[in-house]
Amino acid sequence: MFDKSKAITEFLKSLEDGNNTSKLFEERLDNELFMFFNKYAEIIMEKRENIILDDRELITSSMIVGYLIKSFLDRYELEKTLSIS
């Protein structure tokens, strides 16, 4: 059976290597998406003083939003591909 916890732990551990992280960015994020995330980070930093979150909560929230955006884009692309077919 697939152990999600173990797989995620190994993946996150692999991100500790900056070279590996950079390679994944290049492979999986196009420039437009990267720029969108960067702009989102700027917005969060501007609003930070009005947000009552500690650093862990802010990082967790940002990771969740990133995941939601990625899953949205995957679905969007799939729907567009299926409607073209």
LUMLUM-889400 format. One record per residue (C-alpha): residue in three letters; x, y negated, z negated. Coordinates in steps of 0.25 Angstrom, whole numbers, padded with zeros to 4 digits, always signed. Each point is the difference from the previous one (the first is absolute). Layout:
% residues N
ALAXYZ
...
//
This chain:
% residues 85
MET+0000+0000+0000
PHE+0005-0014+0003
ASP+0005-0007-0012
LYS-0003-0015+0002
SER+0006-0005-0013
LYS+0013+0007+0004
ALA+0000-0005+0014
ILE-0003-0014-0004
THR+0011+0000-0011
GLU+0010+0005+0010
PHE-0004-0010+0010
LEU+0001-0011-0010
LYS+0014+0005-0005
SER+0005+0000+0015
LEU-0004-0015+0000
GLU+0011-0003-0010
ASP+0010+0001+0011
GLY-0001-0013+0007
ASN+0005+0006+0014
ASN-0012+0010-0001
THR-0010-0011-0003
SER+0005-0009+0011
LYS+0000+0011+0010
LEU-0015+0003-0004
PHE-0003-0015+0002
GLU+0005+0001+0014
GLU-0007+0013+0003
ARG-0014-0003-0006
LEU-0002-0015+0000
ASP-0001-0009+0012
ASN+0004-0014-0001
GLU-0014-0005+0000
LEU-0004+0009-0012
PHE+0013-0004-0007
MET-0003-0015+0002
PHE-0014+0002-0006
PHE+0005+0007-0012
ASN+0010-0011-0002
LYS-0011-0011+0001
TYR-0008+0008-0010
ALA+0011+0000-0009
GLU+0002-0016+0001
ILE-0015-0001-0003
ILE+0001+0008-0012
MET+0012-0008-0005
GLU-0007-0013+0002
LYS-0012+0005-0008
ARG+0008+0008-0010
GLU-0002-0011-0011
ASN-0015+0002+0001
ILE+0001+0015-0001
ILE+0001+0007-0013
LEU+0008+0012+0003
ASP+0013+0005-0005
ASP+0011+0004+0010
ARG-0004+0015+0000
GLU-0015-0003+0003
LEU+0004-0010+0011
ILE+0009+0010+0007
THR-0010+0011-0002
SER-0011-0009+0006
SER+0009-0004+0012
MET+0003+0015+0003
ILE-0015+0003+0000
VAL-0003-0011+0009
GLY+0011+0005+0009
TYR-0005+0014+0000
LEU-0015-0005+0003
ILE+0005-0009+0012
LYS+0008+0012+0005
SER-0012+0009-0001
PHE-0009-0011+0006
LEU+0010-0001+0012
ASP+0001+0015+0002
ARG-0015+0001+0001
TYR-0002-0013+0009
GLU+0010+0006+0010
LEU-0007+0014-0001
GLU-0013-0007+0003
LYS+0005-0008+0011
THR+0007+0012+0006
LEU-0013+0009-0001
SER-0008-0011+0007
ILE+0009-0001+0011
SER+0000+0015+0003
//
